[in-house]
Amino acid sequence: MKAHNIMLTALASFAVCACSLDEYPYGFYSEANYYKTDADALSATNYIYDAINYIEYSRAIVFLGDMNTDVMFPKGDAKTSTKELDGWKRATFKTNTTLYNFYKYSYITINRANSVIENVGAMKDLDETLRNQYVGEAYFMRAYSYFNLARNFGRVPMHLTPVRRLSEATVGAARNLDEVWGQIFSDLDRAIELTGVYSTPVTGRTDRIAAYSLAAISYLYLASAKESGVPQYADMSFNVDDYYSKAAQYAGHVVDDPSQTTYGFDPGLMDIYDVNKPTGPEHIFLMSMDRTGVSEGQYSKISKMYIPYIAGGTVYLKQGDTDIMIPTHDGWSEYGTDATFYNSFPAGDLRHDWLFCNTVYDAGGAVVASYPGKLTYPFCRKFIDPEFVGDKTSTKPFLIRYSEIALTYAEAAGPTAKSYELVNFIRNRAGLANLPSGLSIAQFRDAVREERIYELAFEGKYCYDLRRLNKLHSGVTAAKEQGLTAEDVVFYPIPSLETDLNPYIE
């Protein structure tokens, strides 16, 4: 079997059989026999989302968003790829397996999305509203995948049609960042045009509000990156103020439109992270893992990653400031909380007091372990499933939350009355006082960015915030120790398994 690149090994519309690799990429479903019924169209759409549930991708959200900063550390015998990322060992990045898998599964998602755009879009017998919804979701997921590829790898190859043959798999990288991000915005506008808004959030699926949200996040990312002088972003062609305005405009459709009643703030801080409330108002885009699944990816082991090893069995946690105890399994100590970060929260912040555990109990309420002591670090409890079945849980990564879009709006719009209202709700929910009034736009944006650190902790956002603000090279201890520059950390290199076999990219 001859060697082939990521697009050839991984991009599959529907993986059912191995075809001749001299002619076709692995695992392509014969489209001549598919896309015939309404059920086919729905199955194909669901299959797009399936790719990001793979454990190699879902865990990479943490490794690329939090583990490589000073808020988290890996256990001593962590995988080599994890230690490379945590230590910012740049010389190893082209062969880092986590980066390779993130890149690979992003393109799997893109190819599945391209197949739906082309084939479901051509199903004239399918109800028009359904057809538009499915195709719109495909545009969203293509944009979402390129959004993540662009933030991590920069100028990546652009595949806008399904890859069916080897000759279609090797294309060059985008000419510049403007091309990549222009495609992201184009796809999101198509998603906005085609999709509707769910009356209740649908776990694992997206709608028009998700597209508005990702567009707002994207415009804010670019505006702040260029304003901060981040290498390569500083050379892009847009106007910073225009993009801040666009970020506020798109976010406004989510947080400042009275007709939008599906999504909103959850008034209960603990309710946001209640694993049995995946359709709560905060959840604009949430993965669909469930403890009833057959294999990992269908179910989740995320909670095992955050909880340290304690006693090998069930332990109990206090629920907020109540005496209610909920059970959870023991953990693997994979994602440790940095003590300096843990101690940096403002006094009285419930996101510290309620969403980190420094004590665990037995069923009778007796202390089993506490931090500092037998509990080696205070662990994040955003990912807890009290109804776990062995190692199987329904815990899910939080991909887009309403509170993130509220903070996106506030940062982009500056110190308006609406911005203050949104930020102060988040602070008050966490037990904190309002922001001081009368802040300048620079002071207000700094305050909002500070709020993001604590509100979105361990949700895979922090590294990207450091990167877009040109603080990654100076704000992460390992990067400083490696002597890395802003240019060194702005992007990871495209994996060598791709570049070695694709003559059109470096």
C-alpha positions in Angstrom: 0.0 0.0 0.0 1.7 3.2 -1.1 2.1 6.2 1.2 -0.5 8.9 1.0 -1.0 12.2 2.8 -3.6 13.3 5.4 -6.2 14.2 2.8 -5.8 10.7 1.3 -5.8 8.7 4.5 -8.4 10.6 6.4 -10.8 12.5 4.3 -13.8 10.2 3.8 -17.4 11.1 3.0 -18.6 7.8 4.4 -16.1 5.2 5.7 -17.3 1.8 4.8 -14.6 -0.1 2.8 -11.1 0.2 1.6 -10.8 1.0 -2.1 -7.7 0.8 -4.3 -5.4 3.5 -2.9 -3.8 3.9 -6.4 -7.1 5.4 -7.5 -9.2 6.6 -4.7 -8.7 7.9 -1.1 -9.5 5.4 1.6 -13.0 4.8 2.8 -15.2 6.7 0.3 -18.9 5.7 0.2 -20.2 5.4 -3.4 -22.2 8.6 -3.7 -24.1 7.1 -6.7 -25.8 4.9 -4.1 -26.3 7.5 -1.5 -28.1 10.9 -1.1 -31.4 9.4 -2.2 -33.7 9.9 0.8 -34.5 12.4 3.6 -32.8 10.0 6.0 -29.7 9.9 3.9 -29.5 13.7 4.0 -29.9 13.8 7.8 -27.4 11.0 8.3 -24.8 12.8 6.1 -25.3 16.0 8.1 -24.9 14.3 11.4 -21.8 12.6 10.1 -20.1 15.9 9.6 -20.3 16.5 13.4 -19.2 13.0 14.2 -15.6 13.8 13.1 -15.0 16.3 15.9 -16.2 13.8 18.5 -13.1 11.6 17.9 -11.0 11.6 21.1 -7.9 12.7 19.2 -9.8 15.9 18.2 -11.8 16.6 21.4 -8.8 16.2 23.6 -6.8 18.4 21.3 -9.2 21.2 22.2 -7.6 21.2 25.7 -4.1 20.6 24.6 -4.1 23.5 22.1 -6.3 25.9 24.1 -5.2 25.4 27.8 -2.5 22.8 28.4 0.1 24.9 26.5 -0.5 27.9 28.8 0.3 28.5 32.5 -3.2 27.6 33.7 -2.7 23.8 33.4 0.0 21.2 33.5 0.2 17.6 32.4 1.0 14.6 34.7 4.5 13.4 35.0 4.2 10.4 32.7 2.0 12.2 30.1 2.4 11.3 26.4 5.4 12.7 24.6 3.2 14.8 22.3 1.5 16.4 25.4 4.8 17.3 27.0 6.1 18.7 23.7 3.1 21.1 23.5 3.2 22.0 27.2 6.9 22.7 26.9 6.7 24.6 23.6 9.3 22.3 22.1 9.0 23.9 18.7 11.5 21.6 17.0 9.2 18.7 17.6 6.0 20.3 16.3 6.1 19.1 12.7 5.9 15.5 14.0 3.7 16.1 17.0 0.9 13.5 17.0 -1.7 15.8 18.7 -1.2 18.5 16.0 -1.3 15.9 13.3 -4.6 14.5 14.6 -6.2 17.9 15.0 -5.2 18.8 11.5 -6.4 15.5 10.1 -9.8 15.5 11.8 -10.4 19.1 10.8 -10.0 18.0 7.1 -12.2 15.0 7.7 -14.9 17.4 8.8 -14.3 19.7 5.8 -14.6 16.9 3.3 -17.8 15.6 4.9 -19.2 19.1 4.9 -18.2 19.5 1.2 -20.0 16.3 0.3 -23.2 17.6 2.0 -22.9 21.0 0.3 -22.6 19.4 -3.1 -24.9 16.4 -2.8 -27.7 17.5 -0.4 -27.8 20.8 -2.1 -28.7 19.0 -5.3 -31.5 16.9 -3.7 -34.4 18.8 -5.3 -37.0 16.3 -3.9 -35.9 17.1 -0.3 -38.1 19.7 1.5 -36.5 23.1 0.8 -36.4 24.1 4.5 -34.6 20.9 5.5 -32.3 21.1 2.5 -31.3 24.6 3.4 -30.8 23.7 7.0 -28.6 20.8 6.3 -26.5 22.6 3.7 -26.3 25.6 6.0 -24.9 23.4 8.8 -22.4 22.0 6.4 -21.2 25.6 5.6 -21.0 26.3 9.3 -18.9 23.2 10.0 -16.6 23.9 7.0 -16.1 27.5 8.4 -15.6 26.1 12.0 -12.9 23.7 10.8 -11.1 26.4 8.8 -11.4 28.8 11.7 -9.5 26.3 13.9 -7.0 25.4 11.2 -6.3 29.1 10.5 -5.8 30.0 14.2 -3.3 27.1 14.6 -1.6 26.7 11.2 -2.2 29.9 9.3 -2.2 29.5 5.5 -3.6 26.0 5.0 -4.8 24.2 1.9 -8.3 25.2 0.9 -10.6 22.3 -0.2 -14.0 23.5 -1.3 -15.2 20.4 -3.1 -15.2 16.8 -2.0 -11.9 14.9 -2.5 -12.7 11.7 -4.4 -9.4 10.9 -6.1 -5.7 11.2 -5.3 -5.2 13.9 -7.8 -7.7 16.1 -6.0 -6.0 15.8 -2.6 -2.8 17.7 -3.1 -3.4 21.4 -3.4 -1.3 24.4 -2.4 -1.8 26.5 0.7 -3.9 29.6 0.5 -2.1 32.6 -0.9 -2.4 34.6 2.3 -4.4 34.9 5.5 -7.0 37.1 3.8 -7.9 34.2 1.5 -8.4 31.8 4.4 -10.5 34.1 6.6 -12.4 35.4 3.6 -13.6 31.9 2.9 -14.6 31.5 6.6 -16.7 34.7 6.5 -18.2 33.7 3.2 -19.2 30.2 4.5 -20.7 31.8 7.7 -22.7 34.2 5.7 -24.1 31.3 3.7 -24.9 29.4 6.9 -26.7 32.5 8.3 -28.7 32.8 5.0 -29.7 29.1 4.9 -30.3 28.0 8.5 -33.0 28.8 11.0 -33.0 29.2 14.7 -33.9 26.2 16.9 -36.7 26.8 19.4 -34.6 24.8 21.9 -30.9 24.2 21.6 -30.1 20.9 19.8 -27.1 19.2 21.3 -24.4 18.5 18.8 -26.0 20.6 16.0 -25.8 24.2 15.0 -28.1 26.9 13.7 -28.1 30.5 12.6 -27.2 31.8 16.0 -24.1 29.6 16.0 -23.1 31.1 12.7 -23.6 34.6 14.0 -21.6 33.7 17.0 -18.6 32.2 15.1 -18.6 35.2 12.8 -18.4 37.5 15.8 -15.6 35.5 17.4 -13.7 35.5 14.1 -14.0 39.3 13.4 -12.9 40.0 17.0 -10.0 37.6 16.7 -8.7 39.4 13.6 -9.3 42.9 14.8 -7.5 42.4 18.1 -4.7 40.4 16.4 -4.0 43.2 13.9 -4.3 45.9 16.5 -1.9 44.0 18.7 0.7 43.7 15.9 0.6 39.9 15.8 3.0 38.8 13.0 1.3 38.0 9.7 -2.1 39.3 11.0 -0.6 42.8 11.1 -0.2 42.5 7.3 -3.8 41.6 6.5 -5.8 44.1 4.4 -8.8 45.0 6.6 -9.4 48.0 8.8 -9.3 47.2 12.6 -12.1 49.4 13.6 -14.3 48.0 10.8 -13.7 44.5 12.1 -14.4 45.5 15.7 -17.7 46.9 14.4 -18.5 43.7 12.5 -17.8 41.6 15.6 -20.2 43.7 17.6 -22.8 43.6 14.8 -22.8 39.8 14.5 -22.6 39.3 18.2 -25.5 41.7 18.5 -27.8 39.3 16.7 -27.2 36.9 19.5 -27.2 39.1 22.6 -29.0 42.3 21.6 -32.0 41.1 19.5 -35.3 40.8 21.4 -36.6 38.3 18.8 -33.8 35.9 19.7 -35.3 33.9 22.6 -33.7 30.5 22.3 -30.3 31.4 23.8 -29.3 33.5 26.8 -27.7 33.6 30.1 -28.3 30.8 32.5 -28.9 32.5 35.8 -27.5 29.5 37.8 -23.7 29.2 37.5 -23.8 25.5 38.4 -26.6 24.8 35.9 -24.4 25.8 33.0 -22.2 22.8 33.7 -25.0 20.3 34.7 -24.4 17.4 32.4 -28.1 16.6 32.4 -29.0 20.0 31.0 -27.3 20.1 27.6 -30.1 22.1 26.1 -29.7 24.9 28.6 -29.8 28.5 27.2 -26.0 28.9 27.3 -25.3 26.1 24.9 -25.0 27.5 21.4 -22.7 24.7 20.2 -22.0 21.7 22.4 -20.7 18.2 21.4 -23.1 15.3 21.5 -21.3 12.8 23.6 -23.5 10.7 25.8 -22.9 7.9 28.4 -25.1 5.6 26.5 -22.6 5.5 23.6 -20.9 2.3 22.5 -17.4 3.6 21.9 -15.3 6.5 23.2 -16.2 9.5 21.2 -19.9 8.5 21.4 -19.4 8.7 25.1 -16.8 10.8 27.0 -14.0 10.3 29.4 -13.2 14.0 29.7 -14.0 14.0 33.5 -11.4 11.3 34.1 -8.8 13.7 32.6 -9.4 16.6 35.0 -9.9 14.6 38.2 -6.7 13.5 40.0 -6.2 9.9 41.1 -7.5 9.8 44.7 -8.5 6.4 45.9 -9.5 4.3 42.9 -13.3 4.4 43.4 -16.3 6.7 43.7 -15.8 10.0 45.5 -18.3 12.7 46.3 -18.3 16.5 45.7 -20.2 19.3 47.4 -22.6 21.1 45.1 -21.9 24.8 45.2 -22.5 26.2 48.7 -25.1 23.5 49.6 -24.7 20.3 51.6 -25.8 18.3 48.6 -23.3 15.6 47.6 -22.9 14.2 44.1 -20.8 11.2 43.1 -18.1 11.0 40.6 -15.5 8.5 39.6 -11.8 8.8 40.4 -9.5 10.3 37.8 -6.3 9.9 35.9 -4.6 13.2 36.8 -4.1 14.2 33.2 -5.1 17.9 33.4 -3.6 19.5 36.5 -4.6 23.0 37.7 -1.7 25.4 38.1 -1.6 26.7 41.7 -0.7 30.2 40.6 -3.7 30.4 38.3 -6.0 28.8 41.0 -4.9 31.5 43.5 -5.3 34.4 41.0 -9.1 34.5 41.0 -10.7 37.6 42.7 -11.8 37.0 46.3 -15.3 35.7 46.5 -15.4 34.6 42.8 -17.8 31.6 42.7 -16.1 30.4 39.6 -13.2 29.6 41.9 -15.2 28.5 45.0 -17.7 26.4 43.2 -16.1 25.3 39.9 -12.9 24.0 41.4 -12.8 21.2 44.0 -10.2 21.3 46.7 -12.0 18.6 48.9 -13.6 15.3 48.1 -15.7 13.2 50.4 -17.1 9.7 50.9 -20.8 8.8 50.7 -21.3 9.7 54.3 -19.7 13.2 54.0 -16.4 12.4 55.6 -13.3 14.0 53.9 -11.4 11.6 51.8 -8.8 14.0 50.4 -8.1 17.7 50.3 -5.8 20.2 48.7 -3.0 20.8 49.6 -2.5 17.3 50.8 -3.6 14.0 49.4 -5.5 15.9 46.7 -2.5 16.9 44.6 -4.2 19.8 42.9 -7.6 21.5 43.0 -9.4 20.2 39.9 -11.9 21.8 37.5 -15.4 20.4 38.0 -17.0 21.8 34.9 -16.9 18.3 33.5 -18.6 16.0 36.1 -21.2 13.4 35.4 -22.8 12.0 38.6 -24.6 9.3 36.6 -21.4 7.9 35.1 -21.4 4.3 34.0 -17.9 3.0 34.7 -15.6 5.3 32.6 -18.5 6.4 30.4 -19.9 9.9 30.9 -21.9 12.5 29.1 -19.4 15.3 29.7 -18.8 17.5 26.6 -16.5 20.2 25.5 -18.2 23.7 25.5 -17.5 24.9 22.0 -19.6 28.1 21.9 -21.4 29.5 25.0 -23.7 32.4 25.2 -21.5 34.0 27.8 -18.5 33.9 25.4 -20.6 35.8 22.8 -21.6 38.4 25.4 -18.0 39.0 26.2 -17.2 39.1 22.5 -19.8 41.8 22.0 -18.6 43.8 25.0 -14.9 43.7 23.9 -15.8 44.6 20.3 -18.3 47.4 21.1 -16.4 48.9 24.0 -18.0 50.6 27.1 -21.6 51.0 25.9 -24.5 50.5 28.3 -25.3 47.1 26.7 -21.7 46.0 27.1 -21.7 46.9 30.8 -25.0 45.2 31.2 -23.6 41.9 29.7 -20.3 41.9 31.6 -21.9 42.8 34.9 -24.4 40.0 34.6 -21.5 37.5 34.2 -19.7 39.1 37.1 -22.8 39.2 39.4 -23.6 35.6 38.6 -20.1 34.8 39.8 -20.7 36.8 43.0 -18.6 39.8 42.0 -19.5 43.5 41.9 -20.1 45.5 38.7 -17.2 46.8 36.7 -16.3 50.4 37.5 -18.2 52.9 35.4 -16.5 55.5 33.2 -13.8 53.2 31.8 -12.0 54.2 28.6 -12.3 51.9 25.6 -8.8 50.5 26.3 -9.5 50.0 30.0 -12.9 48.4 29.3 -11.4 46.0 26.8 -8.7 45.0 29.2 -11.3 44.4 31.9 -13.4 42.2 29.5 -10.3 40.2 28.5 -9.5 39.7 32.1 -13.1 38.4 32.6 -12.6 35.9 29.8 -9.8 34.3 31.7 -12.0 33.3 34.6 -15.3 32.8 32.8 -14.0 30.6 30.1 -11.3 28.8 32.1 -10.6 25.3 30.8 -12.9 25.7 27.8 -10.1 25.8 25.3 -10.0 29.6 24.8 -7.0 31.0 26.7 -4.1 30.2 24.4 -5.9 31.8 21.5 -6.6 34.9 23.6 -2.9 35.2 24.4 -2.0 34.6 20.7 -4.4 37.2 19.3 -3.2 39.8 21.9 0.5 39.1 21.0 1.2 37.9 24.5 1.8 34.2 23.9 5.6 34.4 23.6 5.8 36.6 26.7 2.9 35.3 28.8 3.7 31.6 28.9 6.6 30.4 31.0 7.6 27.5 28.7 7.6 29.8 25.6 9.8 32.3 27.4 12.2 29.6 28.6 12.5 28.3 25.0 13.4 31.9 23.9 10.5 31.9 21.4 9.5 35.1 19.6 6.0 36.3 18.6 6.8 35.0 15.1 7.7 31.6 16.5 4.4 31.1 18.3 1.9 32.7 15.9 1.3 29.4 14.1 2.3 25.7 14.4 4.0 24.2 11.3 1.8 22.1 9.1 2.5 18.4 10.0 5.3 16.7 8.2 3.0 13.8 7.2 1.3 16.4 5.0 4.2 18.5 3.8 6.4 15.5 3.0 3.9 14.2 0.5 2.3 17.3 -0.8 4.7 19.1 -3.1 2.6 22.3 -3.1 3.0 23.2 0.5 6.0 23.7 2.8 
